[in-house]
Each structure stands twice: as structure tokens, then as C-alpha cells.
Amino acid sequence: MKIKHCYNILSFLSLAATLSACRNTDGSLTAAQMNTTINTASSSMHDHSQHKHGNVDITDFGADAAVPAISFSIKADSMSGWNIKIHTQNFTFTPEKINTPATLGEGHAHIFVDGYKIARIYSHWFHLKALTPGNHEVRINLNSNSHENWSHEQKIISATHPIIQH
């Protein structure tokens, strides 16, 4: 068990070194660069960008279950990156319940940039670091405590916004 633990630490350190070496001159990474770096740095580490958690449908909790909704606004940060304010209805962020069974209207969110998952979100605010110049798409999905995407009528409950990094 100790050998596996040391291997995981070494894999993480290798990933961290690779990420810091692969930054653009302005310090940013594209989502594709982050994904490629993560995949090549250590195949033993869990790559969330390609991981599929599955879905849990609101109707599984009854035909009259309140359907969660999400929207968000993005504003350029005066220092760098973007500030994101998440608005939800019929949904509560419950980070203290992570990895427990799905409970209707509770959980966390996953944020994606250009189709690649970059983080979990446990509250209504998130700071997105600067991206490479150009057009990007930001998507946020609502997820259950057990990590499945919340869905309704087989559609993942999410919101998407385009942004342009100058």
C-alpha cells in the first residue's frame, strides 16, 4: 500500500511539473493543452475531462418533483480571468454531502471550457483563470452528491455561455 501511495504522489508531482512547463507566455493554458498535459503526464491519475459519471433523472424522484434550473453570468475580472456568478432554482450546493447518494435538488456543479471539465464547483461563485486568446465556450452542469449529471427528460441540466479572451 505504501508503494502505491508513493507512486501516486510522484505521479501528481510529475503532473504539476508538466503543467507548469506547458504554460503559454502569458501563463494561460487552453483546455486542450490542459487535457493533453493531464493525459500524457500520468495515465494512472483520474482524468475528469473524459470521465462520464452518468445521469440521474429528476423524474426518478416522482412526476411532480421540482426540476432544478441553472443560469450564470460571466464578467471579465479586472486583474485576470473571469468571475462567474451561478444562479440556480430548486437546487442547493451541498459540498458537505459529496459522495453520498443523490438527493433531489442537491449537489455541486462541474465547469467545462471548450468541452473539457476543469473543476467542480461547490458554491454560486467561481473564478475562471485567463484562457488563450480567442473564442471559448463555458458550460456548467448541475451534478448530484454522487456525481451524476442531473437531467430532466433525458437532457442534462446545464447552461452555456460563449466568451472571447482578448
Residue frames relative to the residue before (quaternion, step in Angstrom):
aa qw qx qy qz dx dy dz
M 1.0000 0.0000 0.0000 0.0000 0.00 0.00 0.00
K 0.6398 0.5280 -0.3353 0.4467 3.62 0.97 -0.77
I 0.6304 0.5369 -0.3416 0.4445 3.59 0.99 -0.78
K 0.6583 0.5021 -0.3135 0.4652 3.60 0.90 -0.89
H 0.6346 0.5277 -0.3246 0.4620 3.60 0.98 -0.85
C 0.6663 0.4879 -0.3042 0.4748 3.62 0.90 -0.88
Y 0.6300 0.5316 -0.3329 0.4579 3.59 1.02 -0.78
N 0.6555 0.5064 -0.3106 0.4662 3.59 0.96 -0.83
I 0.6298 0.5134 -0.3326 0.4788 3.61 1.02 -0.75
L 0.6631 0.4934 -0.3077 0.4713 3.59 0.91 -0.89
S 0.6259 0.5291 -0.3363 0.4639 3.61 1.02 -0.75
F 0.6511 0.5096 -0.3108 0.4689 3.57 0.96 -0.87
L 0.6621 0.4956 -0.3120 0.4676 3.61 0.91 -0.88
S 0.6242 0.5278 -0.3331 0.4700 3.58 1.05 -0.73
L 0.6431 0.5173 -0.3108 0.4714 3.58 0.99 -0.86
A 0.6614 0.5091 -0.3112 0.4545 3.59 0.89 -0.92
A 0.6620 0.4975 -0.3085 0.4681 3.59 0.93 -0.85
T 0.6546 0.5105 -0.3111 0.4627 3.58 0.97 -0.83
L 0.6453 0.5188 -0.3230 0.4583 3.59 0.94 -0.84
S 0.6900 0.4733 -0.3022 0.4567 3.59 0.86 -0.87
A 0.6648 0.5048 -0.3064 0.4576 3.60 1.09 -0.61
C 0.7141 0.4795 -0.2452 0.4473 3.60 1.15 -0.56
R 0.4165 0.7223 -0.4730 0.2847 3.60 1.16 0.19
N 0.5211 -0.5940 0.5120 0.3369 3.55 -1.26 0.52
T 0.6978 -0.4795 0.3158 0.4282 3.59 -1.22 0.25
D 0.6911 0.4419 -0.2837 0.4966 3.60 1.16 -0.50
G 0.6042 -0.6012 0.3403 0.3971 3.61 1.29 0.16
S 0.6085 0.5793 -0.3551 0.4099 3.59 1.22 -0.10
L 0.2214 -0.7243 0.6327 0.1614 3.53 -1.38 0.29
T 0.3831 -0.6579 0.5726 0.3041 3.57 -1.07 0.58
A 0.6407 -0.5074 0.3923 0.4220 3.56 -1.21 0.34
A 0.6430 0.5210 -0.3281 0.4554 3.58 0.99 -0.78
Q 0.6389 0.5100 -0.3313 0.4710 3.61 1.01 -0.75
M 0.6354 0.5213 -0.3320 0.4629 3.59 0.98 -0.84
N 0.6766 0.4944 -0.3006 0.4553 3.59 0.85 -0.94
T 0.6596 0.5018 -0.3096 0.4661 3.60 0.88 -0.92
T 0.6565 0.5120 -0.3102 0.4590 3.57 0.93 -0.89
I 0.6608 0.4979 -0.3116 0.4673 3.58 0.89 -0.88
N 0.6776 0.4984 -0.3054 0.4463 3.60 0.88 -0.88
T 0.7401 0.4130 -0.2436 0.4716 3.60 0.92 -0.80
A 0.5976 0.5926 -0.3729 0.3908 3.62 1.09 -0.52
S 0.8022 -0.1521 0.1238 0.5639 3.59 0.90 -0.80
S 0.2884 -0.7733 0.5395 0.1668 3.55 -0.48 1.15
S 0.6162 0.5599 -0.3584 0.4223 3.62 1.20 -0.29
M 0.6178 0.5398 -0.3579 0.4458 3.60 1.19 -0.31
H 0.5441 -0.6330 0.4528 0.3133 3.58 -1.16 0.64
D 0.1791 -0.7962 0.5735 0.0713 3.59 -0.61 1.14
H 0.2504 -0.8145 0.5083 0.1247 3.58 -0.16 1.29
S 0.5787 0.6182 -0.3985 0.3524 3.61 1.04 -0.57
Q 0.7655 0.3214 -0.1876 0.5248 3.59 1.07 -0.61
H 0.5180 0.6671 -0.4034 0.3520 3.59 1.26 -0.15
K 0.1909 -0.7683 0.6034 0.0962 3.54 -0.97 0.91
H 0.2414 -0.8004 0.5363 0.1155 3.57 -0.64 1.13
G 0.4930 -0.6313 0.4564 0.3875 3.60 1.14 -0.39
N 0.4198 -0.7002 0.5264 0.2376 3.54 -1.34 0.04
V 0.1218 -0.7194 0.6703 0.1350 3.52 -1.31 0.40
D 0.2881 -0.7966 0.5134 0.1374 3.56 -0.62 1.16
I 0.5714 -0.6128 0.4358 0.3286 3.54 -1.03 0.87
T 0.6413 0.5479 -0.3344 0.4203 3.58 0.99 -0.76
D 0.5208 0.6199 -0.4199 0.4100 3.61 1.24 -0.24
F 0.6889 0.4557 -0.2612 0.4996 3.58 1.26 -0.42
G 0.7223 -0.3949 0.2248 0.5214 3.58 1.27 0.24
A 0.6098 -0.5993 0.3924 0.3392 3.54 -1.14 0.70
D 0.7383 0.4008 -0.2287 0.4919 3.61 1.11 -0.59
A 0.3450 0.7578 -0.4902 0.2577 3.62 1.25 0.30
A 0.4922 -0.6570 0.4881 0.2964 3.57 -1.02 0.86
V 0.3195 -0.7658 0.5333 0.1645 3.55 -0.74 1.09
P 0.3848 -0.7135 0.5315 0.2458 3.63 -0.75 1.00
A 0.1067 -0.7643 0.6322 0.0688 3.55 -1.26 0.50
I 0.1125 -0.7842 0.6079 0.0527 3.55 -1.21 0.58
S 0.0781 0.7226 -0.6866 0.0192 3.49 -1.28 0.64
F 0.0518 -0.8052 0.5879 0.0576 3.58 -1.20 0.26
S 0.2602 -0.7278 0.6111 0.1707 3.49 -1.30 0.46
I 0.1922 -0.7665 0.6062 0.0901 3.55 -1.16 0.70
K 0.0024 0.7811 -0.6241 0.0218 3.54 -0.96 0.93
A 0.5001 -0.6461 0.4816 0.3171 3.56 -0.91 0.89
D 0.3858 -0.7052 0.5485 0.2302 3.57 -0.95 0.92
S 0.5279 -0.6621 0.4277 0.3164 3.61 -0.95 0.82
M 0.6845 0.4514 -0.2880 0.4948 3.61 1.18 -0.43
S 0.7199 -0.3245 0.2406 0.5645 3.58 0.82 -1.03
G 0.7953 0.3233 -0.2267 0.4600 3.54 -1.20 0.50
W 0.5292 -0.6213 0.5073 0.2767 3.49 -1.34 -0.51
N 0.2484 -0.7308 0.6131 0.1684 3.56 -1.12 0.71
I 0.1372 -0.7997 0.5838 0.0294 3.53 -0.81 1.09
K 0.1329 -0.7584 0.6364 0.0463 3.55 -0.93 1.03
I 0.1889 -0.8028 0.5620 0.0626 3.56 -0.62 1.21
H 0.1492 -0.7682 0.6203 0.0535 3.54 -0.94 1.00
T 0.0129 -0.8067 0.5908 -0.0100 3.59 -0.84 0.96
Q 0.1510 -0.7298 0.6549 0.1254 3.51 -1.33 0.39
N 0.8387 0.0996 -0.1136 0.5232 3.56 -1.03 0.85
F 0.6662 0.4365 -0.2979 0.5263 3.57 1.12 0.70
T 0.0874 -0.7803 0.6189 0.0214 3.55 -1.05 0.91
F 0.4055 -0.6757 0.5558 0.2645 3.57 -0.96 0.87
T 0.0019 -0.8105 0.5834 -0.0522 3.58 -0.76 1.08
P 0.0667 -0.8393 0.5384 0.0356 3.63 0.46 1.13
E 0.6123 0.5679 -0.3512 0.4234 3.58 1.12 -0.55
K 0.7099 0.4316 -0.2495 0.4975 3.61 1.25 -0.29
I 0.2960 0.7781 -0.5113 0.2133 3.60 1.24 0.26
N 0.8264 0.2009 -0.1951 0.4885 3.58 -1.10 0.83
T 0.5448 0.5430 -0.4392 0.4641 3.58 1.13 0.62
P 0.6900 -0.4764 0.3158 0.4441 3.63 -1.17 0.26
A 0.6183 -0.5616 0.4128 0.3631 3.54 -1.21 0.62
T 0.0617 -0.7555 0.6522 0.0063 3.53 -1.02 0.98
L 0.5512 -0.6493 0.4103 0.3258 3.55 -0.75 1.07
G 0.8518 0.1738 -0.1404 0.4739 3.56 -0.94 0.96
E 0.6806 0.4436 -0.2929 0.5041 3.61 1.22 0.30
G 0.4329 0.7101 -0.5108 0.2179 3.51 -1.29 0.36
H 0.4924 -0.5938 0.5313 0.3502 3.51 -1.14 -0.82
A 0.3940 -0.6973 0.5334 0.2723 3.59 -1.25 -0.18
H 0.2504 -0.7100 0.6287 0.1950 3.53 -1.33 0.31
I 0.1986 -0.7718 0.5938 0.1109 3.57 -0.98 0.87
F 0.1307 -0.7803 0.6111 0.0229 3.52 -1.01 0.98
V 0.1022 -0.7450 0.6538 0.0841 3.57 -1.14 0.68
D 0.8407 -0.0539 -0.0257 0.5382 3.53 -0.73 1.16
G 0.7481 -0.4315 0.2060 0.4600 3.58 1.01 0.86
Y 0.6742 0.4735 -0.2951 0.4839 3.60 1.25 -0.11
K 0.4289 -0.6967 0.5147 0.2562 3.55 -0.82 1.03
I 0.1190 -0.8182 0.5599 0.0540 3.56 -0.83 1.00
A 0.8229 -0.0614 0.0544 0.5622 3.62 1.12 -0.44
R 0.4162 -0.5961 0.6046 0.3255 3.48 -1.47 0.11
I 0.1891 -0.7591 0.6112 0.1200 3.56 -1.19 0.57
Y 0.1563 -0.8214 0.5470 0.0411 3.57 -0.85 1.03
S 0.7653 0.2459 -0.1775 0.5678 3.60 1.21 0.21
H 0.6933 -0.5017 0.3393 0.3905 3.57 -1.32 -0.05
W 0.7249 0.3726 -0.2350 0.5296 3.61 1.22 -0.14
F 0.0431 0.7744 -0.6301 0.0373 3.54 -1.16 0.74
H 0.2284 -0.7441 0.6093 0.1511 3.58 -1.04 0.80
L 0.1752 -0.7718 0.6079 0.0640 3.54 -0.74 1.16
K 0.4216 -0.7156 0.4983 0.2485 3.57 -0.72 1.09
A 0.6727 -0.4898 0.3723 0.4111 3.56 -1.28 0.40
L 0.2699 -0.7460 0.5931 0.1375 3.53 -1.11 0.79
T 0.6324 -0.4775 0.3999 0.4605 3.56 -1.24 -0.01
P 0.6251 -0.5472 0.3843 0.4026 3.61 -1.11 0.54
G 0.5964 0.5668 -0.4318 0.3696 3.53 -1.09 0.79
N 0.6658 -0.4888 0.3937 0.4036 3.52 -1.38 -0.17
H 0.0049 -0.7865 0.6168 -0.0307 3.55 -1.01 0.89
E 0.2583 -0.7364 0.6001 0.1760 3.55 -1.29 0.42
V 0.1490 -0.7706 0.6166 0.0616 3.56 -0.87 1.03
R 0.0105 -0.7850 0.6190 -0.0223 3.57 -0.87 1.01
I 0.0936 -0.7706 0.6283 0.0509 3.56 -1.05 0.80
N 0.1587 -0.7768 0.6069 0.0554 3.56 -0.85 1.10
L 0.3708 -0.6673 0.5867 0.2703 3.56 -1.19 0.55
N 0.0966 -0.8057 0.5844 0.0059 3.56 -0.96 0.96
S 0.5143 -0.6350 0.4856 0.3106 3.53 -1.19 0.62
N 0.6822 -0.4527 0.3662 0.4423 3.58 -1.30 0.12
S 0.7145 0.4147 -0.2397 0.5099 3.58 1.15 -0.64
H 0.6190 -0.6459 0.2680 0.3575 3.57 1.32 0.58
E 0.4872 0.6325 -0.4747 0.3704 3.65 1.13 -0.02
N 0.5263 -0.5777 0.5105 0.3587 3.54 -1.28 0.44
W 0.3762 -0.6574 0.5895 0.2806 3.57 -1.03 0.74
S 0.0100 0.7968 -0.6037 0.0248 3.57 -0.94 0.86
H 0.1358 -0.7519 0.6379 0.0960 3.52 -1.33 0.35
E 0.8288 -0.0363 -0.0439 0.5566 3.54 -0.74 1.12
Q 0.6796 -0.5437 0.2398 0.4301 3.53 1.02 1.05
K 0.5847 0.5141 -0.3994 0.4841 3.60 1.18 0.54
I 0.4512 -0.6830 0.5058 0.2723 3.56 -0.84 1.01
I 0.3887 -0.7037 0.5446 0.2389 3.57 -0.97 0.90
S 0.2637 0.7594 -0.5365 0.2569 3.54 -0.35 1.31
A 0.2000 -0.7306 0.6330 0.1596 3.53 -1.38 0.11
T 0.1452 -0.7960 0.5862 0.0407 3.56 -1.11 0.73
H 0.0093 -0.7775 0.6288 -0.0033 3.55 -1.13 0.78
P 0.3443 -0.6882 0.5858 0.2543 3.58 -1.10 0.65
I 0.0329 -0.7643 0.6412 0.0603 3.56 -1.22 0.51
I 0.2460 -0.7390 0.6073 0.1565 3.53 -1.24 0.50
Q 0.1979 -0.7661 0.6038 0.0969 3.55 -0.69 1.14
H 0.2403 -0.7853 0.5579 0.1199 3.57 -0.70 1.11
